[in-house]
Structure formats: C-alpha cells, structure tokens
C-alpha cells in the first residue's frame, strides 16, 4: 500500500511539474507573439495567460478575452485582435493536443494511447466540462495495476 501511494505521489508531482512548465512555455510564447503583434504590455499578458491556463476552461477563456479586448481598444484595425485570437487558438491547439499528451505521457509513465482513450471516455461519459479527469485517471489505473499482482493486463494496457 505504501509503495502504491509513493508511486502515485511521484507521478502526480511529475504531472504537476510538467503542467507548470507547459503553462510557463505557453505564457512565454504568447507574450512573444503579442510583442510582435504590438499589443501593449505583452509580458504581462503572457504571464497572465500562463497562470490562468491552470484553471480549466474558464481560465483559458479569460486569458484569451483580456488581450483580445485590449487589442480592440488599442488598435483601430480589426487585424491585431484577429491576430491575437489566431495566436491564442493556434498555441492552445498545438500545446493542448500535441505537446501536453506527449510530455505528460513520457513523464508520468502513461502511454499516449492511454491518454487518448481516457480523454475520449471522460468526454463521452461526462461531456467536455468534466473531461479534466482525462489525464489523472490513467495515472491512477497504472498505480493500481502496478501494485496488484494479478493485474498484468492493466499494466500492459496503461504503460
């Protein structure tokens, strides 16, 4: 039992560290993009986006809405707000669908296929609002499978 808890704690701590690093990278890339677009205080909005991205769903919306609203107020053209939206949406799509599953999978010992199956399962079962369980459940299944001696099937499926 202690081994299972230690293993789970180690995997969760690696997951949280990767989440912090991914969000910091997102904020840095977003801030650099805002700088090239010409939005005022790009470092501030990049840091705010990286911090708010930790909050599921609502944080992402707020992090996108604030720089878009600022660019609407600061510029007379529609091009900068559109570029801010495309920048945010593009970074979110690339990081959320490619970088996060790859990093979380390699650093927590869970296969990317398990993450994909969990994402589909939780989204179908509870809908998009509760799909935040998609990355935590494979980690829990792996820890359970690694500590139960009769569950070789679980270990081979989840990592």
N, C-alpha and C positions, 0 to 999 in steps of 0.2 A: 504494500500500500504506500509506503514512504517513497519507494522508487518511482511509482506512478505519479505521485504528487510532485516529486523533484523534476521528473521529466516534463510534466505539464507546465510547471513553473518556468523551466528553462525555455521551453518552446514559446510560451506566451511572452516571456521577456524578449526573446529574439523577434517575435512578431511585432511587438510594440516598438522596439528599436528600429526595425525596418519601416514601420509606419511613420515614425518621426523623421527618418532620413528621406523617405519618399516625399513627404509633405514639405520638408525643407527644400528639396530639389525642385518640387513644383513651384513653391513660392519664389525661388531664385530665378527659374526660367520665366515665370510670369512677370516678375519685376523687370527682367532684362527686356522682355518683349514690350512691356509698357513703356520703357525708356525709349526704345526705337520708334514706337508709335507717337511718343511725345506727350503722354499723359503726365500731369503734374504729380510729384512725389511717387515715382514708381517703386522705390524700395519699400516705402510704407505699405503700398497696396500689395506688393509681392509678399511681404511678411504677414499681412492680414489674411491674404488668401491661403498661405501655408498653414497658419494657425486655425482658421475657420474650417479648413478642409478636414480636420479631425472630427468635427461634428457631422454625423451622417445626414445627407440630403439637405437639411436646412442650412448648414454651414456653407455648403457648396453654392447654393443659390444666393446667399447673402454675399459671399466672396466674389461672385460674378457680378451681382447687381450694383455694388458700390462703385467699382471702376467704370462700369458702363454708364452709370448715372453721372459720374464726374466728367467723363469724356463728352457726354451730351451737353453738359453745362459749359465745358471749357472750349469746345470747338464749334464752329458754325457749320461745318460739313457733317454729313452722315457717315463719311468714310472712317474716321477714327473710332466711333462707337462700334461700327461693324467689325473693324479690325480687332478691337478688344474682345468682342464676342467670339470671333473666329479663333483668336489666340486661346482664350479660355476653354472653349469647346474642344479645340484640337488637342491641347495639353491634357485635358480631362479624359478624352477618349484614348489617347495613346498611353498615358500613365495608368488609367484605370483598367484598361483591357489587355495591356501587354506587359508593362513594367511591374505593376503590383503582383499579378499572379506569378510571374517568373521569380521575382525576388522573394515573395512570401513562400513560394513552393520550395525554393532551394535553401532558404534559411530556417525553415521550420521542419524540413524533412517530409513534407507532403508533396505528392506529385501534382503537377499542373492539371492532370486529368481529374484528380480527386477534387481540386478546387472548382473546376468547371462543372462537375456533376453536382457538387454541393450548391453552387450558385443556381443551377437550373432547378434543383429540388426545392430550395427555400423560396425562390421566386414563384414557382408554380404553387407551392403549398400556401404561402402567406402573402404573396404579391410583392411588388417592389419595396414597399415600406419596411418589410421585415427581412429583406434579403441580406441585412448586415450580419446575419448568422452564418453566411456562406463561407467565411474563411475560418471561423472558430470551430465549427463542427468537425471538419476533417482532422484537426489537431486533437480534439477530444477523442475521436474514434481511433486514431493512431495510438494514443497513450493507453487507451483501453485495450487495444489489440496487442500491444507490446507487453503488457503485464499479465494478461490472461494466457495461460499455457496452451489452451485448446483452441486458440483463435488464430491459427496460421492464415486462414482465409482473409481475415481483417487486415493483417499486416501486409499480405501480398496485394490487397486492393488499395490500401491507403498509403503505401510508402514502403 
